[in-house]
Amino acid sequence: MLELWGLFVSAFISSTIAPGGSEAVLAYMVAEKIQPIAWLVSTATVGNTLGALTTWWLGYLAAKKYPVESILEKNKQRALSWVKRWGSWSLLLSWLPVIGDALCFAAGWLKLPLFFSIFLIFVGKLIRYLMVAYLFV
């Protein structure tokens, strides 16, 4: 059970602004058969989704104080324009390294619908973790 908490924390941290390696943790746990794969994938997906929602919420809070385009770096402006163009659907790519955090932040900043955002973030991250698990079975 402690292993699942470790995976959860790794996945959560990996999906916030801090870097992490939840894929490597999941791959190791799948390869070593530490827990059933369904538990591992579910734990990683929920942890990573909650971390992304933390980033979404930070974007939402930032929007209250700062205008959208005024303080963003170039790479985050790219993410912002992507989210403006594709809306919540861009969150299916929230699993991507670096850009995924920016997409979640931009989605919060633009105040995209919360529950639809949660759903799309979850789906994108679930697919990614299923692929990692599949590769290491």
N, CA and C atoms as an extended XYZ file, in Angstrom:
411
Properties=species:S:1:pos:R:3:atomname:S:1:resname:S:1:resid:I:1 pbc="F F F"
N         0.816       -1.199        0.000 N   MET     1
C         0.000        0.000        0.000 CA  MET     1
C         0.863        1.269        0.000 C   MET     1
N         1.977        1.222        0.711 N   LEU     2
C         2.886        2.363        0.763 CA  LEU     2
C         3.436        2.677       -0.626 C   LEU     2
N         3.621        1.632       -1.448 N   GLU     3
C         4.111        1.837       -2.808 CA  GLU     3
C         3.144        2.693       -3.620 C   GLU     3
N         1.847        2.461       -3.438 N   LEU     4
C         0.852        3.240       -4.174 CA  LEU     4
C         0.898        4.709       -3.773 C   LEU     4
N         1.109        4.967       -2.500 N   TRP     5
C         1.221        6.363       -2.045 CA  TRP     5
C         2.446        7.016       -2.666 C   TRP     5
N         3.544        6.279       -2.749 N   GLY     6
C         4.747        6.806       -3.389 CA  GLY     6
C         4.509        7.135       -4.850 C   GLY     6
N         3.809        6.242       -5.547 N   LEU     7
C         3.468        6.479       -6.950 CA  LEU     7
C         2.549        7.694       -7.079 C   LEU     7
N         1.571        7.792       -6.195 N   PHE     8
C         0.639        8.921       -6.208 CA  PHE     8
C         1.392       10.240       -6.047 C   PHE     8
N         2.266       10.302       -5.057 N   VAL     9
C         3.033       11.531       -4.803 CA  VAL     9
C         3.926       11.852       -6.001 C   VAL     9
N         4.580       10.848       -6.553 N   SER    10
C         5.424       11.059       -7.727 CA  SER    10
C         4.602       11.607       -8.896 C   SER    10
N         3.441       11.026       -9.127 N   ALA    11
C         2.576       11.468      -10.226 CA  ALA    11
C         2.049       12.875       -9.978 C   ALA    11
N         1.687       13.172       -8.745 N   PHE    12
C         1.186       14.506       -8.409 CA  PHE    12
C         2.263       15.555       -8.663 C   PHE    12
N         3.445       15.316       -8.130 N   ILE    13
C         4.545       16.275       -8.283 CA  ILE    13
C         4.926       16.428       -9.750 C   ILE    13
N         4.904       15.333      -10.490 N   SER    14
C         5.274       15.380      -11.909 CA  SER    14
C         4.328       16.236      -12.724 C   SER    14
N         3.134       16.448      -12.236 N   SER    15
C         2.136       17.189      -12.995 CA  SER    15
C         1.953       18.612      -12.498 C   SER    15
N         2.743       19.010      -11.537 N   THR    16
C         2.722       20.413      -11.139 CA  THR    16
C         3.888       21.095      -11.839 C   THR    16
N         4.218       22.259      -11.414 N   ILE    17
C         5.294       22.993      -12.058 CA  ILE    17
C         6.654       22.361      -11.756 C   ILE    17
N         6.745       21.574      -10.698 N   ALA    18
C         7.995       20.890      -10.356 CA  ALA    18
C         8.210       19.698      -11.293 C   ALA    18
N         9.466       19.415      -11.650 N   PRO    19
C         9.722       18.255      -12.514 CA  PRO    19
C         9.623       16.947      -11.729 C   PRO    19
N         9.348       15.891      -12.426 N   GLY    20
C         9.257       14.580      -11.791 CA  GLY    20
C         9.347       13.488      -12.834 C   GLY    20
N         9.320       12.243      -12.385 N   GLY    21
C         9.457       11.120      -13.306 CA  GLY    21
C         8.493       10.005      -12.991 C   GLY    21
N         7.218       10.318      -12.958 N   SER    22
C         6.229        9.303      -12.593 CA  SER    22
C         6.174        8.153      -13.588 C   SER    22
N         6.509        8.402      -14.843 N   GLU    23
C         6.500        7.319      -15.832 CA  GLU    23
C         7.528        6.257      -15.468 C   GLU    23
N         8.698        6.710      -15.032 N   ALA    24
C         9.744        5.766      -14.632 CA  ALA    24
C         9.323        4.971      -13.402 C   ALA    24
N         8.679        5.634      -12.458 N   VAL    25
C         8.203        4.947      -11.251 CA  VAL    25
C         7.151        3.910      -11.633 C   VAL    25
N         6.204        4.307      -12.472 N   LEU    26
C         5.165        3.376      -12.917 CA  LEU    26
C         5.780        2.206      -13.681 C   LEU    26
N         6.697        2.488      -14.593 N   ALA    27
C         7.329        1.428      -15.386 CA  ALA    27
C         8.020        0.412      -14.474 C   ALA    27
N         8.742        0.892      -13.498 N   TYR    28
C         9.419        0.003      -12.552 CA  TYR    28
C         8.411       -0.852      -11.790 C   TYR    28
N         7.349       -0.219      -11.293 N   MET    29
C         6.361       -0.943      -10.498 CA  MET    29
C         5.601       -1.968      -11.329 C   MET    29
N         5.336       -1.646      -12.580 N   VAL    30
C         4.671       -2.600      -13.473 CA  VAL    30
C         5.602       -3.773      -13.761 C   VAL    30
N         6.852       -3.473      -14.102 N   ALA    31
C         7.815       -4.524      -14.441 CA  ALA    31
C         8.072       -5.464      -13.263 C   ALA    31
N         8.084       -4.913      -12.062 N   GLU    32
C         8.343       -5.713      -10.858 CA  GLU    32
C         7.069       -6.335      -10.269 C   GLU    32
N         5.928       -6.048      -10.880 N   LYS    33
C         4.627       -6.576      -10.424 CA  LYS    33
C         4.388       -6.291       -8.943 C   LYS    33
N         4.644       -5.068       -8.545 N   ILE    34
C         4.522       -4.662       -7.148 CA  ILE    34
C         3.058       -4.617       -6.709 C   ILE    34
N         2.190       -4.191       -7.592 N   GLN    35
C         0.747       -4.134       -7.348 CA  GLN    35
C         0.059       -4.499       -8.664 C   GLN    35
N        -1.241       -4.803       -8.630 N   PRO    36
C        -1.959       -5.036       -9.891 CA  PRO    36
C        -1.873       -3.802      -10.805 C   PRO    36
N        -1.751       -4.039      -12.087 N   ILE    37
C        -1.581       -2.949      -13.050 CA  ILE    37
C        -2.727       -1.946      -12.975 C   ILE    37
N        -3.939       -2.419      -12.814 N   ALA    38
C        -5.080       -1.500      -12.743 CA  ALA    38
C        -4.927       -0.521      -11.575 C   ALA    38
N        -4.440       -1.009      -10.448 N   TRP    39
C        -4.220       -0.132       -9.286 CA  TRP    39
C        -3.129        0.879       -9.581 C   TRP    39
N        -2.055        0.421      -10.202 N   LEU    40
C        -0.932        1.306      -10.502 CA  LEU    40
C        -1.334        2.405      -11.482 C   LEU    40
N        -1.990        2.020      -12.563 N   VAL    41
C        -2.406        2.999      -13.570 CA  VAL    41
C        -3.423        3.971      -12.974 C   VAL    41
N        -4.363        3.461      -12.208 N   SER    42
C        -5.373        4.331      -11.581 CA  SER    42
C        -4.728        5.324      -10.621 C   SER    42
N        -3.818        4.845       -9.808 N   THR    43
C        -3.157        5.711       -8.830 CA  THR    43
C        -2.357        6.806       -9.521 C   THR    43
N        -1.583        6.420      -10.530 N   ALA    44
C        -0.779        7.400      -11.263 CA  ALA    44
C        -1.670        8.415      -11.975 C   ALA    44
N        -2.750        7.943      -12.573 N   THR    45
C        -3.645        8.834      -13.310 CA  THR    45
C        -4.325        9.828      -12.380 C   THR    45
N        -4.829        9.363      -11.259 N   VAL    46
C        -5.496       10.267      -10.317 CA  VAL    46
C        -4.503       11.273       -9.741 C   VAL    46
N        -3.329       10.809       -9.337 N   GLY    47
C        -2.323       11.719       -8.798 CA  GLY    47
C        -1.901       12.767       -9.810 C   GLY    47
N        -1.664       12.343      -11.044 N   ASN    48
C        -1.233       13.259      -12.090 CA  ASN    48
C        -2.342       14.238      -12.463 C   ASN    48
N        -3.584       13.764      -12.470 N   THR    49
C        -4.720       14.642      -12.764 CA  THR    49
C        -4.881       15.687      -11.669 C   THR    49
N        -4.766       15.288      -10.414 N   LEU    50
C        -4.887       16.256       -9.318 CA  LEU    50
C        -3.746       17.278       -9.349 C   LEU    50
N        -2.560       16.840       -9.719 N   GLY    51
C        -1.453       17.781       -9.877 CA  GLY    51
C        -1.726       18.786      -10.985 C   GLY    51
N        -2.273       18.315      -12.096 N   ALA    52
C        -2.622       19.208      -13.206 CA  ALA    52
C        -3.710       20.182      -12.799 C   ALA    52
N        -4.641       19.724      -11.981 N   LEU    53
C        -5.702       20.623      -11.512 CA  LEU    53
C        -5.153       21.688      -10.566 C   LEU    53
N        -4.105       21.348       -9.842 N   THR    54
C        -3.434       22.347       -9.013 CA  THR    54
C        -2.850       23.443       -9.902 C   THR    54
N        -2.226       23.038      -11.001 N   THR    55
C        -1.668       24.003      -11.948 CA  THR    55
C        -2.792       24.803      -12.602 C   THR    55
N        -3.898       24.150      -12.948 N   TRP    56
C        -5.064       24.836      -13.518 CA  TRP    56
C        -5.546       25.908      -12.546 C   TRP    56
N        -5.630       25.538      -11.274 N   TRP    57
C        -6.115       26.460      -10.246 CA  TRP    57
C        -5.151       27.639      -10.066 C   TRP    57
N        -3.853       27.391      -10.154 N   LEU    58
C        -2.876       28.485      -10.075 CA  LEU    58
C        -3.089       29.468      -11.229 C   LEU    58
N        -3.361       28.939      -12.410 N   GLY    59
C        -3.668       29.803      -13.549 CA  GLY    59
C        -4.930       30.609      -13.315 C   GLY    59
N        -5.915       29.979      -12.750 N   TYR    60
C        -7.187       30.649      -12.445 CA  TYR    60
C        -6.961       31.794      -11.459 C   TYR    60
N        -6.172       31.542      -10.438 N   LEU    61
C        -5.876       32.580       -9.441 CA  LEU    61
C        -5.039       33.705      -10.042 C   LEU    61
N        -4.097       33.354      -10.917 N   ALA    62
C        -3.252       34.369      -11.558 CA  ALA    62
C        -4.082       35.306      -12.421 C   ALA    62
N        -5.121       34.781      -13.047 N   ALA    63
C        -5.962       35.592      -13.932 CA  ALA    63
C        -6.679       36.689      -13.162 C   ALA    63
N        -6.897       36.485      -11.884 N   LYS    64
C        -7.574       37.507      -11.083 CA  LYS    64
C        -6.699       38.737      -10.871 C   LYS    64
N        -5.384       38.537      -10.909 N   LYS    65
C        -4.478       39.637      -10.601 CA  LYS    65
C        -3.762       40.204      -11.824 C   LYS    65
N        -3.527       39.377      -12.830 N   TYR    66
C        -2.718       39.789      -13.973 CA  TYR    66
C        -3.469       39.577      -15.279 C   TYR    66
N        -3.344       40.518      -16.205 N   PRO    67
C        -3.922       40.304      -17.529 CA  PRO    67
C        -3.220       39.131      -18.225 C   PRO    67
N        -3.926       38.435      -19.050 N   VAL    68
C        -3.456       37.187      -19.622 CA  VAL    68
C        -2.116       37.310      -20.346 C   VAL    68
N        -1.971       38.213      -21.269 N   GLU    69
C        -0.766       38.262      -22.087 CA  GLU    69
C         0.378       39.060      -21.463 C   GLU    69
N         0.161       39.738      -20.373 N   SER    70
C         1.139       40.711      -19.895 CA  SER    70
C         2.431       40.134      -19.355 C   SER    70
N         2.398       38.972      -18.703 N   ILE    71
C         3.612       38.536      -18.017 CA  ILE    71
C         4.133       37.171      -18.459 C   ILE    71
N         3.532       36.587      -19.435 N   LEU    72
C         3.943       35.237      -19.828 CA  LEU    72
C         5.215       35.230      -20.671 C   LEU    72
N         6.046       34.203      -20.450 N   GLU    73
C         7.219       33.977      -21.277 CA  GLU    73
C         6.752       33.499      -22.652 C   GLU    73
N         7.664       33.522      -23.621 N   LYS    74
C         7.314       33.136      -24.994 CA  LYS    74
C         6.716       31.736      -25.086 C   LYS    74
N         7.340       30.734      -24.406 N   ASN    75
C         6.828       29.363      -24.528 CA  ASN    75
C         5.443       29.234      -23.907 C   ASN    75
N         5.166       29.977      -22.866 N   LYS    76
C         3.835       29.927      -22.262 CA  LYS    76
C         2.826       30.700      -23.094 C   LYS    76
N         3.281       31.731      -23.806 N   GLN    77
C         2.376       32.429      -24.713 CA  GLN    77
C         1.951       31.502      -25.843 C   GLN    77
N         2.868       30.631      -26.257 N   ARG    78
C         2.543       29.633      -27.281 CA  ARG    78
C         1.445       28.699      -26.763 C   ARG    78
N         1.611       28.246      -25.524 N   ALA    79
C         0.597       27.372      -24.922 CA  ALA    79
C        -0.730       28.115      -24.796 C   ALA    79
N        -0.659       29.374      -24.425 N   LEU    80
C        -1.875       30.171      -24.290 CA  LEU    80
C        -2.604       30.295      -25.619 C   LEU    80
N        -1.867       30.562      -26.690 N   SER    81
C        -2.515       30.681      -28.002 CA  SER    81
C        -3.092       29.337      -28.440 C   SER    81
N        -2.407       28.242      -28.091 N   TRP    82
C        -2.910       26.904      -28.410 CA  TRP    82
C        -4.237       26.659      -27.688 C   TRP    82
N        -4.277       27.015      -26.413 N   VAL    83
C        -5.498       26.807      -25.630 CA  VAL    83
C        -6.611       27.727      -26.121 C   VAL    83
N        -6.269       28.948      -26.492 N   LYS    84
C        -7.284       29.851      -27.039 CA  LYS    84
C        -7.883       29.265      -28.319 C   LYS    84
N        -7.027       28.661      -29.141 N   ARG    85
C        -7.488       28.125      -30.418 CA  ARG    85
C        -8.324       26.858      -30.239 C   ARG    85
N        -7.836       25.917      -29.417 N   TRP    86
C        -8.464       24.611      -29.305 CA  TRP    86
C        -9.348       24.465      -28.077 C   TRP    86
N        -9.309       25.421      -27.181 N   GLY    87
C       -10.149       25.374      -25.988 CA  GLY    87
C        -9.783       24.199      -25.090 C   GLY    87
N       -10.771       23.673      -24.422 N   SER    88
C       -10.558       22.579      -23.481 CA  SER    88
C        -9.951       21.348      -24.139 C   SER    88
N       -10.197       21.150      -25.418 N   TRP    89
C        -9.672       19.967      -26.106 CA  TRP    89
C        -8.146       19.910      -26.066 C   TRP    89
N        -7.513       21.049      -25.945 N   SER    90
C        -6.044       21.063      -25.864 CA  SER    90
C        -5.546       20.328      -24.622 C   SER    90
N        -6.398       20.175      -23.629 N   LEU    91
C        -6.001       19.513      -22.385 CA  LEU    91
C        -5.803       18.011      -22.552 C   LEU    91
N        -6.220       17.459      -23.672 N   LEU    92
C        -5.892       16.060      -23.953 CA  LEU    92
C        -4.380       15.878      -24.071 C   LEU    92
N        -3.668       16.980      -24.310 N   LEU    93
C        -2.211       16.943      -24.420 CA  LEU    93
C        -1.523       17.373      -23.129 C   LEU    93
N        -2.259       17.439      -22.055 N   SER    94
C        -1.691       17.894      -20.780 CA  SER    94
C        -0.648       16.929      -20.233 C   SER    94
N        -0.539       15.753      -20.796 N   TRP    95
C         0.456       14.772      -20.358 CA  TRP    95
C         1.844       15.064      -20.915 C   TRP    95
N         1.945       15.934      -21.909 N   LEU    96
C         3.241       16.229      -22.516 CA  LEU    96
C         4.182       16.900      -21.518 C   LEU    96
N         5.451       16.518      -21.535 N   PRO    97
C         6.410       17.176      -20.646 CA  PRO    97
C         6.502       18.678      -20.955 C   PRO    97
N         6.636       19.473      -19.954 N   VAL    98
C         6.796       20.929      -19.988 CA  VAL    98
C         5.557       21.631      -20.546 C   VAL    98
N         5.190       21.365      -21.769 N   ILE    99
C         4.055       22.043      -22.395 CA  ILE    99
C         2.738       21.702      -21.699 C   ILE    99
N         2.630       20.479      -21.157 N   GLY   100
C         1.397       20.080      -20.476 CA  GLY   100
C         1.084       20.958      -19.284 C   GLY   100
N         2.108       21.311      -18.511 N   ASP   101
C         1.899       22.212      -17.376 CA  ASP   101
C         1.425       23.574      -17.857 C   ASP   101
N         2.042       24.055      -18.922 N   ALA   102
C         1.654       25.357      -19.471 CA  ALA   102
C         0.221       25.326      -19.996 C   ALA   102
N        -0.178       24.218      -20.603 N   LEU   103
C        -1.556       24.099      -21.100 CA  LEU   103
C        -2.557       24.164      -19.950 C   LEU   103
N        -2.256       23.455      -18.863 N   CYS   104
C        -3.157       23.465      -17.704 CA  CYS   104
C        -3.224       24.850      -17.074 C   CYS   104
N        -2.066       25.503      -16.956 N   PHE   105
C        -2.020       26.852      -16.400 CA  PHE   105
C        -2.834       27.807      -17.271 C   PHE   105
N        -2.635       27.727      -18.582 N   ALA   106
C        -3.361       28.591      -19.514 CA  ALA   106
C        -4.862       28.324      -19.462 C   ALA   106
N        -5.242       27.067      -19.333 N   ALA   107
C        -6.668       26.723      -19.252 CA  ALA   107
C        -7.308       27.341      -18.018 C   ALA   107
N        -6.602       27.306      -16.899 N   GLY   108
C        -7.111       27.961      -15.695 CA  GLY   108
C        -7.167       29.464      -15.856 C   GLY   108
N        -6.132       30.017      -16.460 N   TRP   109
C        -6.057       31.456      -16.660 CA  TRP   109
C        -7.204       31.937      -17.548 C   TRP   109
N        -7.529       31.131      -18.550 N   LEU   110
C        -8.628       31.479      -19.458 CA  LEU   110
C        -9.990       31.076      -18.899 C   LEU   110
N        -9.972       30.474      -17.719 N   LYS   111
C       -11.199       30.050      -17.032 CA  LYS   111
C       -12.052       29.116      -17.887 C   LYS   111
N       -11.361       28.127      -18.478 N   LEU   112
C       -12.098       27.112      -19.228 CA  LEU   112
C       -12.960       26.310      -18.252 C   LEU   112
N       -14.033       25.706      -18.720 N   PRO   113
C       -14.944       24.974      -17.826 CA  PRO   113
C       -14.218       23.905      -17.005 C   PRO   113
N       -14.368       23.982      -15.701 N   LEU   114
C       -13.610       23.129      -14.788 CA  LEU   114
C       -13.878       21.644      -15.008 C   LEU   114
N       -15.121       21.223      -15.009 N   PHE   115
C       -15.415       19.792      -15.053 CA  PHE   115
C       -15.050       19.159      -16.400 C   PHE   115
N       -15.236       19.890      -17.478 N   PHE   116
C       -14.822       19.377      -18.783 CA  PHE   116
C       -13.296       19.318      -18.850 C   PHE   116
N       -12.638       20.309      -18.243 N   SER   117
C       -11.173       20.307      -18.171 CA  SER   117
C       -10.673       19.102      -17.392 C   SER   117
N       -11.293       18.819      -16.261 N   ILE   118
C       -10.905       17.656      -15.453 CA  ILE   118
C       -11.033       16.382      -16.275 C   ILE   118
N       -12.145       16.244      -16.961 N   PHE   119
C       -12.387       15.046      -17.763 CA  PHE   119
C       -11.310       14.867      -18.835 C   PHE   119
N       -11.007       15.932      -19.574 N   LEU   120
C       -10.029       15.818      -20.663 CA  LEU   120
C        -8.613       15.608      -20.144 C   LEU   120
N        -8.266       16.256      -19.052 N   ILE   121
C        -6.960       16.023      -18.434 CA  ILE   121
C        -6.853       14.561      -18.020 C   ILE   121
N        -7.884       14.056      -17.360 N   PHE   122
C        -7.903       12.663      -16.898 CA  PHE   122
C        -7.741       11.690      -18.067 C   PHE   122
N        -8.493       11.910      -19.140 N   VAL   123
C        -8.430       11.008      -20.301 CA  VAL   123
C        -7.028       11.007      -20.911 C   VAL   123
N        -6.444       12.186      -21.110 N   GLY   124
C        -5.104       12.265      -21.686 CA  GLY   124
C        -4.070       11.555      -20.828 C   GLY   124
N        -4.150       11.754      -19.542 N   LYS   125
C        -3.179       11.141      -18.631 CA  LYS   125
C        -3.405        9.636      -18.503 C   LYS   125
N        -4.661        9.206      -18.515 N   LEU   126
C        -4.962        7.782      -18.469 CA  LEU   126
C        -4.364        7.064      -19.683 C   LEU   126
N        -4.548        7.632      -20.850 N   ILE   127
C        -4.011        7.013      -22.065 CA  ILE   127
C        -2.489        6.917      -21.981 C   ILE   127
N        -1.841        7.967      -21.518 N   ARG   128
C        -0.385        7.938      -21.384 CA  ARG   128
C         0.066        6.846      -20.434 C   ARG   128
N        -0.567        6.739      -19.249 N   TYR   129
C        -0.156        5.728      -18.272 CA  TYR   129
C        -0.501        4.315      -18.733 C   TYR   129
N        -1.585        4.154      -19.469 N   LEU   130
C        -1.887        2.838      -20.039 CA  LEU   130
C        -0.805        2.412      -21.025 C   LEU   130
N        -0.322        3.362      -21.821 N   MET   131
C         0.744        3.060      -22.777 CA  MET   131
C         2.038        2.681      -22.047 C   MET   131
N         2.376        3.408      -21.000 N   VAL   132
C         3.595        3.090      -20.221 CA  VAL   132
C         3.460        1.692      -19.626 C   VAL   132
N         2.309        1.401      -19.031 N   ALA   133
C         2.092        0.089      -18.416 CA  ALA   133
C         2.179       -1.022      -19.470 C   ALA   133
N         1.566       -0.789      -20.623 N   TYR   134
C         1.591       -1.765      -21.706 CA  TYR   134
C         3.025       -2.071      -22.144 C   TYR   134
N         3.850       -1.054      -22.207 N   LEU   135
C         5.229       -1.237      -22.663 CA  LEU   135
C         6.091       -2.005      -21.657 C   LEU   135
N         5.692       -2.013      -20.388 N   PHE   136
C         6.524       -2.642      -19.366 CA  PHE   136
C         5.916       -3.877      -18.727 C   PHE   136
N         4.844       -4.394      -19.295 N   VAL   137
C         4.250       -5.629      -18.776 CA  VAL   137
C         5.154       -6.789      -19.108 C   VAL   137
